[in-house]
Amino acid sequence: MTTAHAHPSRVKTSVAAISIFVSGGMAAAKLAVGIAIGSLALISEALHSAIDMVATVITWAVVRVSDSPADDEHHYGHGKFESLSALGVTALLYLLAGGILVEAYGHLREGKPPPTLSAIPFVVLVVDIALNFWRARALHRAASETRSQALAADALHFASDVLGSLAVITGLVLAAFGFWWGDAAAAIAVALMIGVLGLKMTRATVETLLDRAPAGVTEKADAAIRSVPGVVDIARTRVRMVGPTYFIETIAEVPRTYPIDRVEAIKKAAQAAVSSALGDADLTFTAVPVARDNESVRERIMVIARNSGLAVHHVTVHDLGGKLTVGIDLEVDGDMALTSAHDIAHELERSIREDFGEDVEVDTHIEPLEPELPIGTDASPERVEVIRAALAGFAGDGAIHDIHNVRVRDTEAGEIVNFHCRAAPSMSVIKVHENADEIERALRRAFPTIKRVISHAEPTRG
């Protein structure tokens, strides 16, 4: 009838539409036979089926509305229309149950004669049981696939129809054996079953309308979010259900050293993890930066600078017999007055002392901020060859060799040189940097027009 891969909206509307025709046909058949033989129980069951048909019509209409996307007035979508329809249908059932009880009590008090028996009511009831059992299973399966409360209410109604039809058969059998009260007793049983099953549905629907967290969903969401690399802990998670969608709000702790783009990647990964665990889920992820126990002194200083909106590099940290010394290169606008630049550096140093203690020694080297997009052009091939030859000469037969991929650009600030070189694979990064730095300094001394030299070391090919 339906497949797990069908769109939820089509699943709900197709199942509801089929149920309308089946409910109408069976209600009419039971009502006609019930009136013909004078069976209150069968008439009651027919009216129950009629209410189910009305409920199915309402369900068919509501699921079309509930699947509408969120809009300016309904930020969480229209899913709760299903909950409201389930409450309305349950209220109709309660009215029916009350009417049946009153009528049955009247039959028992007045001692009305039992119904006229024949094979017809039993045939109708057996067919009704088969159809309702099939519909209840189909609706329950569709309700589980789409998490539709309206379809779940319909499935419950048809399950109660099966029990109601069995009760009517029991009443008719009792009447056949001379127990005149059997038909009225069956009608009372139908009313009581309607009441008990309706109470179960009402409770689930009211809990949804009151935003009660579905059982086990919070734990599943927390587990999915905690599985995402970069999530340190979860401070709070709140879950509500609107129609078939879980709306989840979580406050998660992430390392404060992470850049914004890394945090954004964590948010997307958390949404994917929650959707994988729960299906239709909408996650609101609030990231709270926290300091980790294994956070290094350098990382803490970088966080302080970033929170102040400052560009720093070459952060050095030393522990001199219990005294912490920190060196920082601070980049500021090259056209800024020294007084203003010094105030910025002083404020940064104060922030560091607030975090590490007043006895920390902080020295800040102020330097001009490199322009973000300096205007430049490629130097002539002759100039590039001159620079390449000079680099090769400075490298000589030392640890740095095989100077290649040399590029020279002319900019407003001066020449910028990029080159690649090779070093022994086992050489430490410190040694490679020291040797490359020596070559870079030698090049700048030989060519004062060079503003910056950028080297890229590669391991020697085997």
N, C-alpha and C positions, 0 to 999 in steps of 0.2 A: 504493500500500500504506500509506504514511504521508505525513503532510504536515508541513511545517516549522513549522506553527502548532499542532500537537498537543502536549499536555502530555508532557514528557520521560518521565515514568513510564509513561504509556500507550503511548508509542512503543516503549520498551524491552520492556515485557512482551508486547505484541502481536506484535512481531517474533520474540521468543524463543519464544512459544507456537506460532506457525506453524512455526518451524524444528523443533520437537520431532517433529511428525507427519511432516514430509518426511524428516527424518533416519532415523526408525524404519523407514519404508516402504522407502527405498532401501537401508538396511543389510541388511534381511531379503532383499530381492531379490538383491543382490550375493552374499550369503552362500550362498543356495540355489543360484544358478547356479555359483558358484565350487566348491562341493562336488560338484555334478553333473558338471562337466567336469574336476575335479581341478586347478584353477589356484590355486597358492599366491599369486600376485600378486592375483588377484581376491578370494580369501579375506582377504588382508591388507588390501586396500582396504575390504572389508566390515567388518572389525573396526575399521578407522580410522573409518568412518562410524558404527559403534556407539558408539565413544568420543565422537565428536562429538555423538551424541544424548544421551549421559550429560552431556556438557558443557553442552548446551543446556538440559537439565532443571535442572542446577545454576545456570546463568545465569538462567533464568526465576525460580527461587526467590530467588537472591541480589539481583537488581535490585529485587525487591519490598521486601527488607530495606534495601538501600542507600539507597533514596529516603525512608526514615523520617527525620523531623526530628531535630535534635540533642536530647539529653536530659541529665540530670544526670551520667551516666556517660560519655557520648560527646559532648563539647563541640563537636567538629568534624563531627558527623553520623556516618553509617554507611557513607560512600562507600568506605572501604578494604576493606569486605567484598568488593567487586568485584575488587580487586587480589588478595586472598587466593584467591578462587575461580579467577581466571585462572592463578595459580601452581599450584593443585591440578590443574586440567585439563591444563596443560602437563606436569606430572609424569606424569599418566596416558598422555599421548602418548609421552613418552620411554620408559615401560615397554613400550608397544606397539611402538615402533620397535626397541627392543632384542630383543623376542621375534621380530619379523619377520626381523631380521638373523641370529639364531641358526638359525631354521627354513630360511631361504634358503641359508645356508652348508651346512646338512645336505643339502639337495636337490642342491646343486652337488657336494658331496663324494661322495654316493652315486650321482649320475648318474641321478636319477629321470626317468621318461619325461615328455614334454611333455603338456599338457592336451588333451582332446578338443575339437576346434574345431567351432563352429556359428555361426549368425547371432545366436543369442539373447544371448550375452555382449556382443556389440558393440552390439546394440540397447539393452540395459540400461545399458551404460557411456555411450552417447551421451545417453540420457535423464538419467542421473546428472550428466553434465557440464553439461547445460543447466540443470537444477534448481540445482546447486551454484553455477553462475555467477550465476544470478538471486539466490540467497540471499546469496552473498558481497557482491554489490553493494548489496542492500537492507540487510544488516547493517552494512556499512561506512558507508553513508549515515546510518543511525540512530545508529551509534557516533559519527560526526562531529557530528551534531546535538546529541547528549546527552553527549558526551565520556565515554562509558562504556567502561571497560577490558574489562569482561566481554563486551560485544557486539563490541568490537574483536577479542578473542581468538576469538570464534565466527566472525567474518568471516574471520580468518586460517585457521581450521580448514577452512572450506568452500573457500577459495581453494586450500589444499593438496589438498583432495579433487579439484578440477578437474585439477591437475597429476598427482595420483596416478592418476586414471582414464586420463589420456593415456599415462602410463607403462605401465599395464596393457595398454592397446590395443597399444602398441608391442611389449610382450613377447609378446602373443598373435600378432601379425603375424610376429615373428621365429620363433616356434615353428611357425607355418604354413609357413615357408620352410625348415624343417629344423634350425633352431638350437635344440637341446633345452634349452639353458641360458637361453633368452630369458625364460621365465616367472619363473625365480628371480632373474634380473638385474632384471626389472621390480619384483619384490618388494623387492629391495635399494634400488632407486631410490625407491620409496615411503617406505621407512624413512629414507633420507637426507633426503628433502624434509621429512618430519615433523620431523626433528632440526634442520634449518637454520631452518625457519619458527618452530619452538618456541623456539629460541635468541633470535630477534629479539623475540618476545613476552615471554620471560622477562626480557630486559634492560630493556624498557620498564616492566614491572611492578615489578621490583626497584627501579628508579630512583624510581618513585612511592612505594613503601613506605619508601625511605630519604630521602624528602622532597627529592629533587633538583628544583631549579627547572626547570619546563618551558622549553624553548628559546624565547627571544624574549619571554616573558611579562613578565619584569622590565622590559625596555626599554619595552614597551607601557604597562605600569602607570605607570612613571616619566613617560613622555610625557603620559599622561592627567592625572596629578596636577599636573604642571608647568603644564598649560594652564589650571588654575583660578586666577582672579585672587586675589591675596593670598598665594599660595605663593611665597616667596623662593627656596628651594632645597630639595633633598631630601638628607638626611644618610645615610639607609639605607633600603633596601627589601628585604624578604624574602618569598618566594613559596613556597607549598607547594600541592599539589593533593590533594584528598580526594574521590574519586569524580569527579563532573563539576564540582565547585566549586573555584575558585581562592581560597585564603585568603592575603590579602596584608597584610603588616604594614609600615607605613612611618613613618619619623620625618621630618617636614617642618618646615622653618623658616618662621615667619610673623612679621610685624612685631610687636614687643613693644608698640607703641602701640595695637594693635587691642583693643577690648573683647571680653569673653568671648562675647557673642552673635555678634559678627562672626567669631570663630574657629570657633564652632559651625556657622555658615553655610558656612564654607570646608570643614569636614569633610563636610557633606552634599553639597556640590558635588563634592568629590573622589570620594565614593562613587558618585555618579551618573556622573561621567566615566569611572571605572574600569569600571563595569557596562556602559556604552555601548561601551567598547573591547574588553572581554573576555567579556561575557555574564554568566554565573553567577559572580559574584565577591563575596567578603565582605572588606571593607576595615577594618583596624584602623588608625586615623589618630592618631598622637601629634604634637601641635603643640609645637614648641620656639620660644619667643619670642626674636628676635634684633634687634639694633640695626641699622638700615639706615644706609648712608652719607649719605643725604640727610635724616636725622632732624634736626629743628630743636631748638634749645636749649629752647624752650617744651615741645615734645613730650617731651624727655628729663626735664624737671622734672615733668611730669604723670605720667610713668611712675614716677618715684621716689616721688611722693606716693601714687599708687594702690597700689604695692607695700607701702607702709606703712599702707594702709587709711585714708588721710586724705582729707578733702574740701577741695579748694582751687579757687580761681577767680581771675580777674583777675590772671593772671601777666604781669608786665612784665619785659622784658629789654633792657638797654642795654649797649653797648660803649663805654666811656669811655677811648679811647686805649690799647686793649689790656687794660683792666681790665673784667671782666664784673660788672655789677650786676643783681641780681634782686629783684623785689618780688612778694610773694605774699599773697593773702588766705586765711587758714586758718580753716576753720569747725570749732568744737568745741562740745560740749554747753554750753548757756548756764548751767547750774547748776554747772559745774565750777569748782573753785577756781583762782585765777590761777596759783598755783604749779604745779599739774598741767598747766594749759594751756601755761605757759611751757616746761615740760620737753618737751612734745610738739613745740612749735615749735623748740626748741633741737635736738632729735634730727633733725627734718626738715632744718634748716639744715646739720647735720653731714653728713647723707647727701648733700646737694647738693654740699658741698665735697669729699667723697670722690670724687664723679663728675667735677667740673669743676676741682678744684684748690683749695688752701687760700687763694689770693689772691682768690677770688670773694667779692663783697660781697652778703650776703643779708639782706633785711629782711622780716620776717613780720608782717602785720597780723592780729591775732587777733579773731575776731568770733563771736557766737553762731550756732550751726547752726539754720537754719530748721526748725521742726517739719515732719515729713513729711506729716501729715494734720491740719492745724489745723481745729478745729471752727468752722464759720462759717455765716452766713445772709445772704441777699440784703438789702441796705439798702432802705429805702422809696423809692418813685419820687421823692418830694420831695427826699430826700437825693441821689439820683443826679442829679437836675436841677441841684441846687446845685453839685455837683462838676463837672458838664459845663460849666456856665456859667463857672465859675472857670477851667477848662482852656482854654476858648475865649478868655477874656479874656487869660490869660497868653500864648497863642499869638499873638493879635492878627493883624497883617498880616505876620508874619515868615515865615521859611522853612518852618516847620511850620504847617499849616492843615487845615481840614476835620476838626475833632475829631468822632469818631462812635463808635458802639458802646461807649459808656461803661458799665462795670459796677462796682458798689461792693459789697463784702462785709464784714460785721462778723465778726471773729474774736476769739478770746481775747487775741491779741497786739495787736490794733488793726485799723483798716480797711485793706483791700487794694483798690487801684483798678487796673482794667485799661481801656485805651482804645486805639482805632485813630486814626491820623492819616495825612496825606498830605504828600509833599514832592516836589520836582522830580525827575524820573527821572534826570537827569544828576548830581545831587548825590552826593558821595562818602558812604560809610557813616560816615566819621569826622564829617563835618559834620552829617549827620542825627542821629547819636548825641549830639553836643554840644548841638544845639538842643533835642532831645527831653529830654535830661538837665536842661537849664536849666528847662524847663517843669515837670518832675517835682520839682525842688528847690523851685521857687516854690510848688507845690501843697502840699508837706509843711510849708513855713514857714507857709502860710496856715491849714493845718488840722493841728495837732499830733497829732490822733488817728489820722492816716493813718500806717500802719506801712510800707507799700510801695506803689510805683507802677510799673506795668508797661505800657510803651507798645509799640505795633506799628505801624511805619511802612510805608506803601504808596506806590508811585509815583502821581503825579497822573494822572488819566485824560486821554487825548488828546482 
